[in-house]
Amino acid sequence: MNRRLVSACICCFLALVGAGCAKTASEPVTITVNYPSAQTFYKLYGYAFEEKYPDITVQVVQDNLMDSSSPPSTDVVYMNSLPLLEQRVQQGDLLLLSPIAQKNHFKVNTLSPIALSLLQSAASGQLYGLAPTFHSDALFYNKKLFERYNIQFPQDQMSWEEVLELAERFPHQTDEGTPLYGMQMNYYKNVTLNYILEMGTTEGLSYIDTSTLKVTMNTKKWERIWNIAVKAFQSGTIYTKDESEDAASMSNPPFYMEEAAMTKASFLTAYNFEPFSKYPNGRTIDWGMVTVPVDPNNPTVSHNYSIYDIYGIATSTEHQEAAWKLIEFIVNDSRNNRYLAQENVNRGLPANLDYIRPIEGHDLSPLYRLKPATERVNPYLVVDASILDAFADVAQQLLNDVIAGKMTVEQALAEVDIKGQLAVDAAGQKLSTASEQ
């Protein structure tokens, strides 16, 4: 065989080997992810991800997340709360993401310290899940009303006592004779009690042990909060009507109708003002916002951050690399996250704040200026709502008597612990009986 023919054969062989290696490197793979709605997931992430990575197919396993006791059956694990992330970590269901991120040159610190801190707080300081968004609240105020009545604008890091004192400075009606309130919150039931629970949460207080369901509200700290709140309620400048008394306010809250000077509300409120102004009864509100009220003993921290969309990698996966690519895409793909921040703002604030949707003329930093509290005091995340609602109904009746002057705060709190515990126990027993049937 002549040299030219040998060289040609060798080149041909090497080309075939190279082609085979290239084919193996880009071999198609299918990864699975659980999610409540396959259609929604594909619209948010799936279609765009498969366009960017055509060799990876995403299969969505619809999951209502009701049973988390079994190991996950998908490659990428979706979790809708921090307690669920904590449970998955404790069960050993998830891979530690930090070394995977480092291996793939992903800079975790491109994500907000708020999101990272919350995720790590649920996993003993480690990172077993990443989130594309987080939720936050702020204190919104109507500039025109403050200026009309010559009242100083709210400031960042006010305490609840300061906020309610500010609210009490407003008259009970406008110059035109329409009702006016200094403060309004969107509670549809047990309104005044929910104010008190909100104030307690701000100071890191809990009224129920989520493990034992023991009720404890008769303490000096809770007593102080009750006294501050009751004084504000009795002043008449706090909007306290529930859905049964004013159903119309559920669709047209007093703050949106310029009948309340302040409201503590979700970040979505900032994005709702402009579309609301175009409604038939809408108003164009000259608004501002500051940070949520804080604990005066810990003024740089907020309990008003939350995360509802978390993604991790199952320890059982055989497609770790592809699973990581999907998570990295979900939390930090520039093109897709900028699009979602603009078109689907109700998902939450982007964990990478570079993608946040701006609002002309407004500083949005109060939504993420405070540090997140690492301890959780929201019992609704881990205790059945029927149990907590049973307590709230009892406590609200006692609070009504205090506001009406029929009993003192001290007397009410003594009864809250006793009657509230009975209500919690009864609701728990009813729930247990129903689950056994």
LOVOMI-760916 format. One record per residue (C-alpha): residue in three letters; x, y, z. Coordinates in steps of 0.02 Angstrom, whole numbers, padded with zeros to 5 digits, always signed. Layout:
BEGIN
alaXYZ/...
***
This chain:
BEGIN
met+00000+00000+00000/asn+00077+00166-00049/arg+00106+00305+00077/arg-00030+00417+00006/leu-00161+00280+00027/val-00102+00243+00206/ser-00111+00427+00252/ala-00285+00441+00179/cys-00344+00289+00278/ile-00272+00359+00439/cys-00354+00529+00411/cys-00519+00446+00371/phe-00508+00339+00529/leu-00466+00489+00638/ala-00610+00587+00563/leu-00731+00445+00601/val-00666+00432+00779/gly-00683+00620+00802/ala-00858+00617+00733/gly-00903+00478+00853/cys-00834+00575+01001/ala-00928+00732+00950/lys-01089+00632+00936/thr-01063+00561+01111/ala-01027+00733+01186/ser-01192+00804+01122/glu-01297+00650+01153/pro-01477+00702+01188/val-01537+00687+01367/thr-01707+00704+01451/ile-01720+00775+01626/thr-01872+00782+01736/val-01938+00918+01853/asn-02091+00919+01964/tyr-02206+01070+01955/pro-02391+01106+01990/ser-02428+01149+01807/ala-02332+01082+01657/gln-02405+01217+01545/thr-02349+01356+01662/phe-02174+01286+01681/tyr-02147+01272+01494/lys-02207+01451+01469/leu-02094+01519+01605/tyr-01938+01416+01575/gly-01957+01256+01475/tyr-01974+01321+01297/ala-01837+01451+01317/phe-01720+01326+01399/glu-01743+01195+01263/glu-01711+01329+01133/lys-01546+01371+01217/tyr-01500+01188+01249/pro-01577+01088+01105/asp-01491+00928+01163/ile-01585+00932+01330/thr-01770+00892+01339/val-01869+00942+01494/gln-02010+00830+01552/val-02126+00906+01683/val-02205+00791+01812/gln-02359+00879+01877/asp-02350+00881+02066/asn-02466+00962+02193/leu-02329+00947+02326/met-02450+00870+02451/asp-02336+00722+02492/ser-02154+00764+02523/ser-02114+00617+02636/ser-02052+00507+02493/pro-01889+00541+02400/pro-01914+00645+02243/ser-01932+00550+02080/thr-01869+00691+01969/asp-01696+00756+01925/val-01735+00936+01970/val-01838+00957+02128/tyr-01960+01102+02142/met-02010+01161+02317/asn-02137+01296+02357/ser-02079+01347+02531/leu-01926+01357+02642/pro-01996+01228+02765/leu-02011+01105+02620/leu-01830+01141+02572/glu-01780+01110+02753/gln-01873+00945+02754/arg-01793+00888+02591/val-01620+00930+02657/gln-01649+00837+02820/gln-01707+00684+02723/gly-01550+00687+02616/asp-01649+00711+02456/leu-01544+00851+02382/leu-01366+00879+02320/leu-01262+01019+02393/leu-01258+01151+02257/ser-01106+01255+02307/pro-00973+01136+02235/ile-01078+01110+02078/ala-01094+01298+02054/gln-00907+01321+02080/lys-00866+01182+01958/asn-00974+01268+01826/his-00901+01441+01863/phe-01069+01507+01922/lys-01050+01656+02038/val-01180+01629+02173/asn-01158+01807+02237/thr-01240+01874+02079/leu-01401+01830+02171/ser-01470+01944+02306/pro-01401+01916+02482/ile-01584+01913+02536/ala-01625+01758+02433/leu-01461+01672+02477/ser-01480+01706+02663/leu-01658+01638+02667/leu-01609+01482+02570/gln-01460+01449+02681/ser-01560+01479+02840/ala-01669+01330+02794/ala-01518+01216+02766/ser-01399+01243+02912/gly-01305+01378+02819/gln-01278+01274+02662/leu-01349+01297+02487/tyr-01459+01152+02431/gly-01580+01255+02327/leu-01585+01412+02221/ala-01730+01529+02189/pro-01767+01641+02039/thr-01872+01763+02142/phe-01915+01823+02317/his-02060+01922+02388/ser-02055+02079+02492/asp-02168+02213+02567/ala-02154+02400+02591/leu-02248+02541+02677/phe-02335+02642+02541/tyr-02403+02817+02569/asn-02507+02947+02477/lys-02400+03103+02457/lys-02548+03215+02418/leu-02640+03170+02579/phe-02485+03197+02685/glu-02454+03366+02606/arg-02637+03419+02617/tyr-02640+03393+02805/asn-02462+03454+02832/ile-02400+03288+02902/gln-02220+03232+02880/phe-02193+03087+02759/pro-02154+02916+02833/gln-01971+02871+02850/asp-01872+02710+02827/gln-01858+02594+02977/met-02002+02664+03078/ser-02075+02557+03217/trp-02257+02504+03214/glu-02289+02621+03359/glu-02221+02767+03257/val-02323+02716+03103/leu-02485+02705+03201/glu-02451+02871+03289/leu-02426+02948+03117/ala-02591+02872+03058/glu-02682+02945+03208/arg-02638+03122+03151/phe-02758+03113+03005/pro-02938+03175+03021/his-03082+03054+03005/gln-03141+03129+02841/thr-03073+03232+02698/asp-03114+03415+02666/glu-03244+03351+02543/gly-03329+03246+02678/thr-03273+03073+02620/pro-03204+02947+02746/leu-03017+02957+02779/tyr-02904+02837+02871/gly-02723+02853+02920/met-02688+02668+02890/gln-02769+02525+02794/met-02713+02345+02768/asn-02791+02214+02654/tyr-02858+02093+02784/tyr-03025+02015+02741/lys-03059+01937+02912/asn-03006+01963+03094/val-02936+02129+03040/thr-02881+02206+03205/leu-02807+02043+03267/asn-02707+02028+03106/tyr-02635+02200+03138/ile-02576+02138+03307/leu-02505+01977+03236/glu-02414+02078+03103/met-02339+02189+03237/gly-02285+02037+03335/thr-02204+01958+03182/thr-02105+02118+03155/glu-02030+02096+03328/gly-01998+01910+03302/leu-02139+01855+03418/ser-02242+01697+03399/tyr-02405+01654+03485/ile-02399+01466+03451/asp-02263+01334+03459/thr-02272+01254+03288/ser-02207+01088+03355/thr-02318+01067+03509/leu-02460+01187+03461/lys-02448+01266+03633/val-02524+01441+03635/thr-02430+01580+03727/met-02484+01761+03706/asn-02500+01820+03885/thr-02327+01898+03894/lys-02263+02074+03926/lys-02205+02095+03746/trp-02374+02045+03674/glu-02461+02153+03805/arg-02363+02305+03748/ile-02412+02274+03567/trp-02596+02251+03612/asn-02596+02416+03707/ile-02517+02511+03562/ala-02637+02435+03436/val-02796+02454+03539/lys-02759+02640+03564/ala-02744+02661+03375/phe-02903+02562+03340/gln-03001+02664+03466/ser-02943+02825+03382/gly-03047+02782+03228/thr-02910+02822+03102/ile-02863+02640+03068/tyr-02970+02552+02938/thr-03035+02396+03026/lys-03184+02337+02922/asp-03183+02159+02860/glu-03257+02083+02703/ser-03428+02058+02781/glu-03439+02243+02826/asp-03366+02316+02666/ala-03354+02190+02523/ala-03320+02330+02397/ser-03154+02369+02481/met-03086+02200+02427/ser-03083+02258+02245/asn-03060+02445+02279/pro-02959+02461+02441/pro-02969+02630+02529/phe-02786+02665+02493/tyr-02816+02649+02305/met-02969+02762+02320/glu-02866+02895+02413/glu-02966+02865+02571/ala-02815+02801+02668/ala-02646+02883+02688/met-02539+02727+02712/thr-02540+02542+02681/lys-02414+02404+02711/ala-02424+02293+02558/ser-02334+02178+02438/phe-02206+02237+02311/leu-02342+02207+02180/thr-02430+02363+02242/ala-02293+02469+02165/tyr-02330+02393+01994/asn-02520+02403+02015/phe-02539+02591+02031/glu-02520+02629+01846/pro-02643+02496+01781/phe-02767+02537+01920/ser-02770+02719+01866/lys-02845+02661+01700/tyr-02992+02570+01780/pro-03165+02652+01768/asn-03156+02708+01951/gly-02966+02716+01957/arg-02862+02857+02029/thr-02690+02921+01984/ile-02600+02916+02151/asp-02446+03016+02191/trp-02364+02882+02297/gly-02203+02850+02388/met-02138+02704+02488/val-02018+02667+02629/thr-01961+02508+02714/val-02084+02404+02812/pro-02098+02442+02998/val-01957+02364+03098/asp-01918+02306+03273/pro-01840+02459+03358/asn-01718+02341+03444/asn-01664+02268+03276/pro-01698+02405+03149/thr-01596+02337+03003/val-01691+02172+02991/ser-01858+02128+02910/his-01971+01976+02933/asn-02064+02022+02774/tyr-01962+01925+02648/ser-02020+01758+02580/ile-01978+01632+02445/tyr-02104+01520+02358/asp-02007+01447+02211/ile-01852+01344+02250/tyr-01756+01221+02140/gly-01633+01087+02193/ile-01553+00931+02118/ala-01606+00760+02178/thr-01470+00650+02251/ser-01539+00509+02143/thr-01515+00599+01977/glu-01411+00522+01839/his-01406+00687+01745/gln-01324+00807+01868/glu-01244+00916+01734/ala-01405+00940+01634/ala-01505+00968+01795/trp-01384+01104+01848/lys-01399+01188+01679/leu-01587+01198+01702/ile-01573+01273+01876/glu-01441+01397+01822/phe-01553+01448+01676/ile-01705+01470+01789/val-01617+01580+01916/asn-01499+01681+01810/asp-01524+01675+01621/ser-01512+01858+01575/arg-01628+01858+01426/asn-01767+01753+01504/asn-01761+01835+01675/arg-01767+02010+01604/tyr-01918+01960+01500/leu-02008+01880+01648/ala-01971+02030+01760/gln-02056+02142+01632/glu-02201+02032+01580/asn-02236+01924+01733/val-02198+02034+01882/asn-02316+01942+01999/arg-02189+01799+02007/gly-02087+01904+02128/leu-01935+02015+02130/pro-01792+01936+02031/ala-01660+01858+02142/asn-01533+01942+02029/leu-01583+02122+02059/asp-01500+02176+01897/tyr-01658+02112+01812/ile-01783+02208+01918/arg-01916+02303+01823/pro-01894+02490+01861/ile-02035+02613+01891/glu-01999+02786+01825/gly-01981+02916+01961/his-01976+02790+02103/asp-01837+02712+02205/leu-01877+02528+02233/ser-01736+02495+02356/pro-01849+02499+02511/leu-01910+02330+02449/tyr-01739+02253+02475/arg-01644+02375+02585/leu-01665+02281+02749/lys-01578+02118+02793/pro-01686+01962+02806/ala-01723+01886+02974/thr-01660+01708+02975/glu-01787+01640+03100/arg-01964+01606+03038/val-02116+01661+03137/asn-02254+01631+03010/pro-02347+01478+03077/tyr-02455+01465+02920/leu-02304+01391+02831/val-02302+01236+02941/val-02468+01225+03037/asp-02636+01185+02957/ala-02734+01345+02926/ser-02892+01278+03010/ile-02799+01264+03175/leu-02729+01440+03167/asp-02895+01512+03108/ala-02982+01432+03257/phe-02863+01525+03373/ala-02886+01687+03277/asp-03076+01682+03288/val-03069+01664+03478/ala-02934+01797+03500/gln-03028+01918+03388/gln-03185+01908+03496/leu-03084+01949+03651/leu-02996+02091+03561/asn-03166+02162+03509/asp-03215+02170+03692/val-03054+02263+03734/ile-03081+02390+03595/ala-03260+02415+03654/gly-03198+02446+03832/lys-03280+02290+03904/met-03118+02217+03971/thr-02936+02265+03991/val-02792+02203+03886/glu-02726+02106+04036/gln-02892+02016+04059/ala-02906+01976+03874/leu-02731+01904+03862/ala-02760+01791+04010/glu-02914+01722+03922/val-02827+01713+03752/asp-02705+01583+03816/ile-02843+01475+03891/lys-02981+01492+03762/gly-02860+01499+03618/gln-02780+01337+03673/leu-02949+01252+03685/ala-02991+01310+03509/val-02824+01249+03441/asp-02843+01080+03525/ala-03021+01059+03459/ala-02971+01105+03282/gly-02823+00987+03290/gln-02931+00844+03351/lys-03058+00876+03213/leu-02920+00876+03084/ser-02848+00714+03152/thr-03018+00629+03152/ala-03051+00682+02973/ser-02883+00614+02914/glu-02919+00444+02993/gln-03085+00424+02903/
***
